């Protein structure tokens, strides 16, 4: 089965506000997205926000600098990503991370 892939590119993101803005933009989240951890978790777990015809993979790129600069926030982000039940989140490794 073919996956629907969405890329979340964290290049240049330096704080939680930037992460939330990038999530809203790259993941095409609805206007009601509250730009906080609970709202992100809700969106990643809402099957109504994602295509029904294929599994959804969110590929997170360029996350290394953000993780290094804000380790506690990144830990929370990874926890939220791992709890999303409507999507699968994968961290791109290698030169782009």
Buried (B, 14 or more C-beta within 10 A) or exposed (E): EEEBEBEBBBEEBEEBEBBBEBBBEBBEBEEEBEBEBEBBBBBBBBEEBBEEEEBBBBBBBBBBBBBEEBEEBBEBBBEBBEEBEBBBBEBBEEEEB
